[in-house]
């Protein structure tokens, strides 16, 4: 594609481009080049430009030439053109879950300062199973959830204006991941089962009560989970992916997203001085039943325990001091 002098002006879109707006700012030279494509290809390229312009995450002028060049690179076969055209006509399913009527606990938006560098956090991250059983502060829980899996804005995509921009990458931006929390010990929070609503940055109380041993019942041979301040369940809603990617590919993507989200949880927990540990050894049916999931469209993929760590150094000093006292006696 050879383009001469570039200057964007308002020009008429040919009648052969269905669904296009009557007037838009497209470079005359580019418009001339579009005439070399068939009507279906012209439609796709113009839709690419329109979608880029109306995307609220894009600031400043749009380079139509770059959009078209990238479009030609991305859609090199007829099947890919047809897929994009079909997808452009669809509206994505609802990407946000909310427990309407549930008590909502608003989370903090002010976060504590973390002195550690990203390199220090990565190198010090380790699985922790020894928790001291003390209550976790609501401030740290708010920071953990918002910084690892929160929302930092919204954009127009898939013909929806409320597609969230999350703090972790998701397949196609469709964010299938949901977080459920069993709160065992958090200051200013009742014990119980909660759902994290990232759009409203709040916790939704599903059921109050002591869930410690119900969690252990879901995760046999992991009694140490009862000492965690919070047990987080990652559970994707695969219907947010299947409409675009199909069933088999969506299952792969859902588990990939689980891995990305869980690593964020681990790194933020480490930066906050908390202990965390992933658990894959859970009973699927018991766990999904605990969370109220059907096990098909929504299902548990990972459990992450978080809490205040046992100070092993202090414990060792205490044990050594006690042994010295016994030997002296």
Buried (B, 14 or more C-beta within 10 A) or exposed (E): EEEEEEEBEEBEBEEBBEEBEEEBEBBBBBBEBBEEBEEBBBBBBBBBBBBBBEBEEEEEEBBBBEBBEEBBEEBEEEEEBEEBBEBBEEEBBEBBBBBEEBBBBEBBEEBBEBEBEEEEBBEEBEEBBBBBEBBBBBBBBBBBBBBBBBBEEBBBBBEBEEBBBBBBEBBBBBBBBBBBBBBBBBEEBEBBBBBBBBBBBBBBBBEBEEBBEBBBBBBEEBEBBBBBBBBBBBBBBBBBBBBBBEEEEBBEBBEEBBBBBBBBBBBBBBBBEBBBBBBEEBBEEBBBBBBBBEBEEBBBBBBBBBBBBBEEEEEEEEEEEEEEEEEEE
